[in-house]
Amino acid sequence: MKPKPIVSVVMPVLNPHPVYFRQAVESILNQTLQDWELVIVEDPSPHPAAEILKDYPDPRIRHFVNPQRTSLVKQLNRALHEAKADLIARQDADDISEPERLEKQVKFMESHPEVAVLGTWLRVIDEEGRTLGFRRYPCDHDDIVRAMRIYNSVGHPSVMLRREVALRHGGYQYNRFPAAQDYDLWCRLAKSGVRFANLPEPLVRYRIHKGAVKSVKLRETLRGTIEIKQLYFGAEMGFRAKLRLMGERLLLLLPPKFVLWLFLKTSVKP
């Protein structure tokens, strides 16, 4: 029997971009750690990923196509169940992992068995791959959990997590917050005592572009973020968290383009 890989990289795909998707796949192929599998779960679209993947005949790439449109949450959950490794790494189909990303995260997870969720900082890039700035997160568990009352303090595109922990706590949940499924999962895990960490270096290039889910569903994500805070931290929110919540409610009244611009101005630093 073939031994299971050290890490399963999970990538949900819908209507893959002909350039960004290639760059995302190649960033995994070019990892310094080579003991991985790439689990791609695709929802059908006019531009199937198979047309691009035929140029990458690597047996470590496992491609699953759903018979009909599902959702990002269901794609992620299927990937969790199809994955063979104990460690799961997220990879978006339009982002780029730095070559040493998996090696550094696996090394940390192996030396810190108490940590179940490990993120990194993000390098934010534009459509042409130019650096817009950096998204930095707190690194210690207590600081990460405290920050969750104010904002999502774990960058989903950079996450490596223990598969068993995610499945034991119900995985991603669609019916609750379909556009903020990662924030909901982190809050559920934190409330259950699961340990978090972030590596203080940008190991993922996080792309902002017009067609990205992160841009298209901005208002829905913001609404889900507000509801999650109220659900998990309603009685624990300090003055800063309450002020941020008030500001997010006001943002729902503003054009999404302005909200995205404001996010880049306030959250992405040089």
Contacts in CASP RR format, 6 or more apart in sequence:
PFRMAT RR
TARGET T0000
AUTHOR 0000-0000-0000
METHOD contacts of the structure
MODEL  1
MKPKPIVSVVMPVLNPHPVYFRQAVESILNQTLQDWELVIVEDPSPHPAA
EILKDYPDPRIRHFVNPQRTSLVKQLNRALHEAKADLIARQDADDISEPE
RLEKQVKFMESHPEVAVLGTWLRVIDEEGRTLGFRRYPCDHDDIVRAMRI
YNSVGHPSVMLRREVALRHGGYQYNRFPAAQDYDLWCRLAKSGVRFANLP
EPLVRYRIHKGAVKSVKLRETLRGTIEIKQLYFGAEMGFRAKLRLMGERL
LLLLPPKFVLWLFLKTSVKP
4 84 0 8 1.000
4 85 0 8 1.000
4 86 0 8 1.000
5 35 0 8 1.000
5 36 0 8 1.000
5 37 0 8 1.000
5 60 0 8 1.000
5 84 0 8 1.000
5 85 0 8 1.000
6 33 0 8 1.000
6 35 0 8 1.000
6 36 0 8 1.000
6 85 0 8 1.000
6 87 0 8 1.000
6 106 0 8 1.000
7 33 0 8 1.000
7 35 0 8 1.000
7 36 0 8 1.000
7 37 0 8 1.000
7 85 0 8 1.000
7 87 0 8 1.000
7 88 0 8 1.000
7 89 0 8 1.000
7 102 0 8 1.000
7 105 0 8 1.000
7 106 0 8 1.000
7 160 0 8 1.000
8 36 0 8 1.000
8 37 0 8 1.000
8 38 0 8 1.000
8 39 0 8 1.000
8 79 0 8 1.000
8 83 0 8 1.000
8 84 0 8 1.000
8 85 0 8 1.000
8 87 0 8 1.000
8 88 0 8 1.000
8 89 0 8 1.000
8 163 0 8 1.000
9 28 0 8 1.000
9 36 0 8 1.000
9 37 0 8 1.000
9 38 0 8 1.000
9 39 0 8 1.000
9 88 0 8 1.000
9 89 0 8 1.000
9 90 0 8 1.000
9 91 0 8 1.000
9 102 0 8 1.000
10 39 0 8 1.000
10 41 0 8 1.000
10 76 0 8 1.000
10 79 0 8 1.000
10 80 0 8 1.000
10 83 0 8 1.000
10 88 0 8 1.000
10 89 0 8 1.000
10 90 0 8 1.000
10 91 0 8 1.000
11 24 0 8 1.000
11 25 0 8 1.000
11 38 0 8 1.000
11 39 0 8 1.000
11 40 0 8 1.000
11 41 0 8 1.000
11 79 0 8 1.000
11 91 0 8 1.000
11 92 0 8 1.000
11 93 0 8 1.000
12 40 0 8 1.000
12 41 0 8 1.000
12 42 0 8 1.000
12 43 0 8 1.000
12 72 0 8 1.000
12 75 0 8 1.000
12 76 0 8 1.000
12 79 0 8 1.000
12 92 0 8 1.000
12 93 0 8 1.000
13 21 0 8 1.000
13 40 0 8 1.000
13 41 0 8 1.000
13 42 0 8 1.000
13 43 0 8 1.000
13 49 0 8 1.000
13 75 0 8 1.000
13 93 0 8 1.000
14 42 0 8 1.000
14 43 0 8 1.000
14 45 0 8 1.000
14 69 0 8 1.000
14 72 0 8 1.000
14 75 0 8 1.000
14 93 0 8 1.000
15 45 0 8 1.000
15 46 0 8 1.000
15 47 0 8 1.000
16 42 0 8 1.000
16 45 0 8 1.000
16 47 0 8 1.000
16 49 0 8 1.000
16 52 0 8 1.000
16 93 0 8 1.000
17 93 0 8 1.000
17 94 0 8 1.000
18 47 0 8 1.000
18 52 0 8 1.000
20 93 0 8 1.000
20 94 0 8 1.000
20 207 0 8 1.000
20 209 0 8 1.000
21 49 0 8 1.000
21 52 0 8 1.000
21 93 0 8 1.000
21 94 0 8 1.000
22 52 0 8 1.000
22 55 0 8 1.000
23 96 0 8 1.000
24 91 0 8 1.000
24 92 0 8 1.000
24 93 0 8 1.000
24 94 0 8 1.000
24 95 0 8 1.000
24 96 0 8 1.000
24 97 0 8 1.000
25 38 0 8 1.000
25 52 0 8 1.000
25 53 0 8 1.000
25 56 0 8 1.000
25 61 0 8 1.000
26 56 0 8 1.000
27 91 0 8 1.000
27 95 0 8 1.000
27 96 0 8 1.000
27 97 0 8 1.000
27 98 0 8 1.000
27 99 0 8 1.000
28 36 0 8 1.000
28 38 0 8 1.000
28 91 0 8 1.000
28 97 0 8 1.000
28 102 0 8 1.000
29 56 0 8 1.000
29 58 0 8 1.000
30 99 0 8 1.000
31 97 0 8 1.000
31 99 0 8 1.000
31 100 0 8 1.000
31 101 0 8 1.000
31 102 0 8 1.000
31 103 0 8 1.000
32 99 0 8 1.000
32 100 0 8 1.000
32 102 0 8 1.000
32 103 0 8 1.000
33 102 0 8 1.000
33 103 0 8 1.000
33 106 0 8 1.000
36 60 0 8 1.000
36 85 0 8 1.000
36 89 0 8 1.000
36 102 0 8 1.000
37 60 0 8 1.000
37 61 0 8 1.000
37 62 0 8 1.000
37 83 0 8 1.000
37 84 0 8 1.000
37 85 0 8 1.000
38 58 0 8 1.000
38 60 0 8 1.000
38 61 0 8 1.000
38 62 0 8 1.000
38 91 0 8 1.000
39 62 0 8 1.000
39 64 0 8 1.000
39 79 0 8 1.000
39 82 0 8 1.000
39 83 0 8 1.000
40 49 0 8 1.000
40 53 0 8 1.000
40 61 0 8 1.000
40 62 0 8 1.000
40 63 0 8 1.000
40 64 0 8 1.000
41 64 0 8 1.000
41 66 0 8 1.000
41 75 0 8 1.000
41 76 0 8 1.000
41 78 0 8 1.000
41 79 0 8 1.000
41 82 0 8 1.000
42 48 0 8 1.000
42 49 0 8 1.000
42 63 0 8 1.000
42 64 0 8 1.000
42 65 0 8 1.000
42 66 0 8 1.000
42 75 0 8 1.000
43 65 0 8 1.000
43 66 0 8 1.000
43 68 0 8 1.000
43 69 0 8 1.000
43 70 0 8 1.000
43 75 0 8 1.000
44 65 0 8 1.000
44 66 0 8 1.000
44 67 0 8 1.000
44 68 0 8 1.000
44 69 0 8 1.000
48 65 0 8 1.000
49 63 0 8 1.000
49 65 0 8 1.000
50 63 0 8 1.000
50 65 0 8 1.000
53 61 0 8 1.000
53 63 0 8 1.000
62 82 0 8 1.000
64 78 0 8 1.000
64 79 0 8 1.000
64 82 0 8 1.000
66 74 0 8 1.000
66 75 0 8 1.000
66 78 0 8 1.000
70 78 0 8 1.000
71 174 0 8 1.000
71 178 0 8 1.000
72 178 0 8 1.000
72 181 0 8 1.000
72 213 0 8 1.000
73 172 0 8 1.000
73 173 0 8 1.000
73 174 0 8 1.000
73 178 0 8 1.000
73 181 0 8 1.000
74 174 0 8 1.000
76 171 0 8 1.000
76 172 0 8 1.000
76 181 0 8 1.000
77 171 0 8 1.000
77 172 0 8 1.000
79 88 0 8 1.000
80 88 0 8 1.000
80 163 0 8 1.000
80 166 0 8 1.000
80 167 0 8 1.000
80 171 0 8 1.000
80 172 0 8 1.000
81 167 0 8 1.000
83 163 0 8 1.000
85 163 0 8 1.000
86 162 0 8 1.000
86 163 0 8 1.000
86 164 0 8 1.000
87 106 0 8 1.000
87 109 0 8 1.000
87 160 0 8 1.000
87 161 0 8 1.000
87 162 0 8 1.000
87 163 0 8 1.000
88 160 0 8 1.000
88 161 0 8 1.000
88 162 0 8 1.000
88 163 0 8 1.000
88 166 0 8 1.000
89 101 0 8 1.000
89 102 0 8 1.000
89 105 0 8 1.000
89 159 0 8 1.000
89 160 0 8 1.000
90 156 0 8 1.000
90 157 0 8 1.000
90 158 0 8 1.000
90 159 0 8 1.000
90 160 0 8 1.000
91 97 0 8 1.000
91 157 0 8 1.000
92 157 0 8 1.000
92 206 0 8 1.000
92 207 0 8 1.000
94 207 0 8 1.000
94 209 0 8 1.000
94 212 0 8 1.000
95 157 0 8 1.000
95 204 0 8 1.000
95 205 0 8 1.000
95 206 0 8 1.000
95 207 0 8 1.000
96 125 0 8 1.000
96 204 0 8 1.000
96 205 0 8 1.000
96 207 0 8 1.000
97 203 0 8 1.000
97 204 0 8 1.000
97 205 0 8 1.000
98 202 0 8 1.000
98 203 0 8 1.000
98 204 0 8 1.000
98 205 0 8 1.000
100 203 0 8 1.000
101 120 0 8 1.000
101 158 0 8 1.000
101 203 0 8 1.000
101 204 0 8 1.000
102 160 0 8 1.000
104 199 0 8 1.000
104 201 0 8 1.000
104 203 0 8 1.000
105 118 0 8 1.000
105 119 0 8 1.000
105 120 0 8 1.000
105 160 0 8 1.000
105 199 0 8 1.000
105 203 0 8 1.000
106 160 0 8 1.000
108 115 0 8 1.000
108 118 0 8 1.000
108 197 0 8 1.000
108 199 0 8 1.000
109 115 0 8 1.000
109 118 0 8 1.000
109 160 0 8 1.000
109 162 0 8 1.000
112 118 0 8 1.000
112 197 0 8 1.000
114 195 0 8 1.000
115 141 0 8 1.000
115 195 0 8 1.000
115 196 0 8 1.000
115 197 0 8 1.000
116 161 0 8 1.000
116 162 0 8 1.000
116 165 0 8 1.000
116 189 0 8 1.000
116 194 0 8 1.000
116 195 0 8 1.000
116 196 0 8 1.000
117 154 0 8 1.000
117 159 0 8 1.000
117 160 0 8 1.000
117 161 0 8 1.000
117 162 0 8 1.000
117 165 0 8 1.000
117 186 0 8 1.000
117 189 0 8 1.000
117 194 0 8 1.000
117 195 0 8 1.000
117 196 0 8 1.000
117 197 0 8 1.000
118 159 0 8 1.000
118 160 0 8 1.000
118 161 0 8 1.000
118 196 0 8 1.000
118 197 0 8 1.000
118 198 0 8 1.000
118 199 0 8 1.000
119 137 0 8 1.000
119 154 0 8 1.000
119 155 0 8 1.000
119 158 0 8 1.000
119 159 0 8 1.000
119 160 0 8 1.000
119 197 0 8 1.000
119 198 0 8 1.000
119 199 0 8 1.000
120 155 0 8 1.000
120 158 0 8 1.000
120 198 0 8 1.000
120 199 0 8 1.000
120 201 0 8 1.000
120 202 0 8 1.000
120 203 0 8 1.000
120 204 0 8 1.000
121 134 0 8 1.000
121 135 0 8 1.000
121 136 0 8 1.000
121 137 0 8 1.000
121 158 0 8 1.000
121 198 0 8 1.000
121 199 0 8 1.000
121 200 0 8 1.000
121 201 0 8 1.000
121 202 0 8 1.000
121 203 0 8 1.000
122 134 0 8 1.000
122 135 0 8 1.000
122 155 0 8 1.000
122 157 0 8 1.000
122 158 0 8 1.000
122 202 0 8 1.000
122 204 0 8 1.000
122 205 0 8 1.000
122 206 0 8 1.000
123 131 0 8 1.000
123 133 0 8 1.000
123 134 0 8 1.000
123 202 0 8 1.000
123 204 0 8 1.000
123 205 0 8 1.000
123 206 0 8 1.000
124 131 0 8 1.000
124 132 0 8 1.000
124 133 0 8 1.000
124 134 0 8 1.000
124 135 0 8 1.000
124 205 0 8 1.000
124 206 0 8 1.000
124 207 0 8 1.000
124 208 0 8 1.000
124 264 0 8 1.000
124 268 0 8 1.000
125 131 0 8 1.000
125 132 0 8 1.000
125 205 0 8 1.000
125 206 0 8 1.000
125 207 0 8 1.000
125 208 0 8 1.000
126 132 0 8 1.000
126 207 0 8 1.000
126 208 0 8 1.000
126 209 0 8 1.000
127 207 0 8 1.000
127 208 0 8 1.000
127 209 0 8 1.000
127 210 0 8 1.000
129 205 0 8 1.000
129 207 0 8 1.000
132 208 0 8 1.000
132 264 0 8 1.000
132 268 0 8 1.000
133 268 0 8 1.000
133 269 0 8 1.000
133 270 0 8 1.000
134 202 0 8 1.000
134 268 0 8 1.000
134 269 0 8 1.000
134 270 0 8 1.000
135 155 0 8 1.000
135 202 0 8 1.000
135 206 0 8 1.000
135 267 0 8 1.000
135 268 0 8 1.000
135 269 0 8 1.000
136 200 0 8 1.000
136 269 0 8 1.000
137 144 0 8 1.000
137 147 0 8 1.000
137 153 0 8 1.000
137 154 0 8 1.000
137 155 0 8 1.000
137 198 0 8 1.000
138 144 0 8 1.000
138 146 0 8 1.000
138 147 0 8 1.000
138 153 0 8 1.000
138 198 0 8 1.000
139 197 0 8 1.000
139 198 0 8 1.000
139 199 0 8 1.000
139 200 0 8 1.000
140 197 0 8 1.000
141 195 0 8 1.000
141 196 0 8 1.000
141 197 0 8 1.000
143 153 0 8 1.000
144 153 0 8 1.000
144 154 0 8 1.000
144 190 0 8 1.000
144 196 0 8 1.000
144 197 0 8 1.000
144 198 0 8 1.000
145 153 0 8 1.000
145 190 0 8 1.000
145 196 0 8 1.000
147 153 0 8 1.000
148 183 0 8 1.000
148 186 0 8 1.000
148 187 0 8 1.000
148 190 0 8 1.000
148 232 0 8 1.000
148 233 0 8 1.000
149 229 0 8 1.000
149 233 0 8 1.000
149 236 0 8 1.000
149 237 0 8 1.000
149 238 0 8 1.000
149 241 0 8 1.000
150 240 0 8 1.000
150 241 0 8 1.000
150 244 0 8 1.000
151 225 0 8 1.000
151 244 0 8 1.000
151 267 0 8 1.000
152 180 0 8 1.000
152 182 0 8 1.000
152 183 0 8 1.000
152 186 0 8 1.000
152 225 0 8 1.000
153 186 0 8 1.000
153 198 0 8 1.000
154 182 0 8 1.000
154 186 0 8 1.000
154 196 0 8 1.000
154 198 0 8 1.000
155 182 0 8 1.000
155 198 0 8 1.000
156 182 0 8 1.000
157 204 0 8 1.000
157 206 0 8 1.000
158 203 0 8 1.000
158 204 0 8 1.000
158 206 0 8 1.000
159 182 0 8 1.000
165 189 0 8 1.000
165 194 0 8 1.000
166 185 0 8 1.000
166 189 0 8 1.000
169 185 0 8 1.000
169 188 0 8 1.000
169 189 0 8 1.000
169 192 0 8 1.000
169 194 0 8 1.000
170 188 0 8 1.000
171 185 0 8 1.000
172 181 0 8 1.000
172 182 0 8 1.000
172 184 0 8 1.000
172 185 0 8 1.000
173 181 0 8 1.000
173 184 0 8 1.000
173 185 0 8 1.000
174 181 0 8 1.000
176 184 0 8 1.000
177 183 0 8 1.000
177 184 0 8 1.000
177 224 0 8 1.000
177 227 0 8 1.000
177 228 0 8 1.000
178 220 0 8 1.000
179 217 0 8 1.000
179 220 0 8 1.000
179 221 0 8 1.000
179 223 0 8 1.000
179 224 0 8 1.000
180 221 0 8 1.000
180 224 0 8 1.000
180 225 0 8 1.000
180 228 0 8 1.000
183 224 0 8 1.000
183 225 0 8 1.000
183 228 0 8 1.000
184 228 0 8 1.000
186 196 0 8 1.000
187 228 0 8 1.000
187 231 0 8 1.000
187 232 0 8 1.000
187 233 0 8 1.000
188 232 0 8 1.000
189 196 0 8 1.000
190 196 0 8 1.000
190 232 0 8 1.000
191 232 0 8 1.000
208 214 0 8 1.000
208 215 0 8 1.000
208 260 0 8 1.000
208 264 0 8 1.000
209 215 0 8 1.000
214 221 0 8 1.000
215 256 0 8 1.000
215 260 0 8 1.000
218 256 0 8 1.000
218 259 0 8 1.000
218 260 0 8 1.000
219 252 0 8 1.000
219 256 0 8 1.000
219 259 0 8 1.000
222 248 0 8 1.000
222 251 0 8 1.000
222 252 0 8 1.000
222 259 0 8 1.000
223 252 0 8 1.000
225 248 0 8 1.000
226 245 0 8 1.000
226 248 0 8 1.000
226 249 0 8 1.000
226 252 0 8 1.000
229 237 0 8 1.000
229 241 0 8 1.000
229 245 0 8 1.000
230 245 0 8 1.000
233 241 0 8 1.000
237 245 0 8 1.000
251 259 0 8 1.000
251 262 0 8 1.000
END
